[in-house]
Amino acid sequence: MTAAIGRVVVLFGLLATNANAQPERPLPLDPLTPRELARADSIVRSDGRVREFLAGGRSRLIAIQFIAVKLPRDPATPDGVQKRRTAQALLYRYDKNQGMQALVDIGKGAVIDIAPIPGESVPINKDEVAEAARLALADPRVVRLFGDRMPAFRVQMGPPTLKEANEPRIEGLRTVGATAKDPCYRLRCVVLFFHVNNHYVQMNRVYVDLISQRVFINGAGR
């Protein structure tokens, strides 16, 4: 009886492990696996055209995501589903305010195509919000907005849990200046939103330009 129970326990453990594991060979339209994300990142950074774009200036990988494409030379399949696993990488260079898209064939380990895109069209990612928050919290003018007791802010990287709802946190959004008089005109600015006791405070006061890494305080001089 003891041996039988032992076999059942081992079998249950194997089933639980298999249930949580990702398939080694994802289906054609599945999201990228962690292994594929890492491989796509390596492929992009090894491409000569991408290295030339990134060379000599501060840059960032904004995102890598799955994209389904069918190239003219791809053979037709009976079910019409593309079997090629491809990813789209989005990169940004700060000093040029310029983005680049790279189409990656993960199976062949090659960048199929690249295309420049305007910096204004490149979205802000979570790491950039965290950088903007770090720059802002190190600025004495921002500290003065909260008086003598600076809340222990952390950057909100996803929807807050019930436990996190009342904790001090920071969110950020991309903002674009409408005219040349706006300090964020044609720059890569993030406006920060501060939560204290689950309420927004100092609304639309703090802006950070990630190109110059300057902090702007609305209504308090720049």
N, C-alpha and C positions, 0 to 999 in steps of 0.2 A: 504494500500500500504506500509506503513512504517513497519508494522508487517511482511509482506511478505519479504521485503528487509532484515529485521533482521534475518529471518529464513534462507535466502540464505547465508548471511554472516557467520552465525554460521555453516551451512553445509559446506561451503567452507573452514572454519578454521579446521573443523574435517577432511576433505579430505586431506588438506595440512599436518596436523599432522600425519595422518596415512601413507602418502606417504613417510615421512622422518623417520618413526619409523622402527626399525628392527623387523622382525617377532620373536615372543616369542619362537616358535618352528622352528628352522632352518631346511632346507632340509638336507638330509644325507650328501651331499658333499659340503655344504656351509662352508665358513671360520668360525672360531670360533667367537662367539659374545663376546662383552666386559664382559658379565656375565659369559660366559663359560671360558674365559681367567682367570678371577678372581677366579673362582671355581677350575680350574686346578692348578693354582698357590697355592691355599690353600691346595689342596689334596697332591701336591708334598711335600710341606714344612712340612706336618703332617706325612709323611711316615717315619718310624723308620730307614730304610736303607739309605734314603736320609739325614736324620738328622745326622746319624753317619758319612756319607761322608763329610758333611759340618762342623762338629763340630771341634772346636779348630783351625780354620784357616780362613783367609780372603777368601771370596767366592763371587760368583755372579751368578744370574740367567741370562743366555745369551739370551734365547728365548723360547717361547712356541708357537707352531703352530699346526694346524689341521693335522692329518694324518689318512688315511683310512686303517684300518686293518680288517682282518677276521680271527678270531681264530677258531681252529678246533671244538670247542664245540658250536660255533654259529650256530643257525638253518638256513637252507637254506630259501631264500625268492624267491617268484615267479619271481620278476624282476631282481634278482641277485645283487641288490644294498644293501650294508651293512648299517644297520640301527643304529649300535652302534656309538656313538659320542666319538671319542678318540683324544687325543692330545699327542704330543711329547714335552717333556721339556728337555732343554739342560742346564746343570749347569757346573760350573768351579770352581776349588779350586786352588788358586795361589801358596801357599807354596809347594804343591805337583805337580804343573803343570799337573793337571789331570782333565779330564772331565767325566761327567756322563750323560747318556741318560735315561730318565724315560718315560715309556709308561703309559698314564693315561686314565682310563675309567671314563669319566666325569659323566655318568649316575649313575654308581655304587659308585662313590666317592672313587676310589681305584687306587693305582699304580699297574698295571698288571705285569710289568717287569722293571728291570733296567739293564744297561750295562755300564761298564767303557769304556772310549775312551781316546786315547792319547791326551795330552794337545795341541800338534801341530795340531791336527785335529779340534780343537774348534775354530770357527771363532770369530773375533772381532765384538762386537756390538757397537751401537752408543754411549751408555753411557761410554764405555771404551775409545772411541775417545775423548769424552768430558773430561774424567779424564786425559788422556795424554796431552791434550791441557792445562788444568789447571796447571799440573805439569810443563810443559814447560814454560808457560808464567810467572811462579813464579821464574824461574831460571835467575839470572843476566846475564849469558852468552847468553841466548836467547834474552834478552832485548838489549844487546849490538849489536846483529846482525842488529838491526833496528835503531841504533844510538840514538839520543836524543828524537826522536818523535816516540814512540811506537804506532802503529795503534790500534784502539779499536776493536780488533779481537773478533769474535764470532764463535762458532762451527757450521759448516754447517750440519744440520740434515736431509736435503733432497735437491732435485733439487732447485737451487736458482731461485727466481722470477725475473722479469725484474727490479723491484725496488732494489732488493738485489744484482744485478750483479756487481755493482761497490763498494759495501761495503766490508770492510776488513773481511775476513772469513778464517776459517781453516778447512781442510779436513784431513782425516787420513786413512791409509791402513795398514794392517798386513804386516810385513816384517820378513823374517826368515834368520838368518845367515847361510852361506854355510859351513863355517869351524869353528874350535874351536878358531881361531884368531879373529873372528868377535864378537863384544860385544853383538850381538843379537843371538848368537848361542844357540839354545835350550832354548830360553827365549820367553816371550810374548811381542814382540816389535811392536810399532806403529811408522811409519814414518809420519811426519806431513807435509802438504802442505799448504803454506801461500798464500792467494790471496790478492793483493793490486791493486786497480783500474782494477780489472778483469784480472790481470796477475799474474802468479806464480812468487814468489820471494823466495830466499834462498832455492832453490830446493835441496832435499835430504840432508839437513844439520842437521835437528833435529829429533832424535829418542828417544822414551821413552819406557823403559822396565816396564811393569805394574806389574811384579812380585816383583822386588826390588824397583820400583818407582823411578828409576834413569833416568836422562836425559843425553843423549849423543849428543855431537855436532861434526859432521863430519868435520874433518880438523881443529879443534880448541882445540884438547886435550880432554881427557876424565877423 
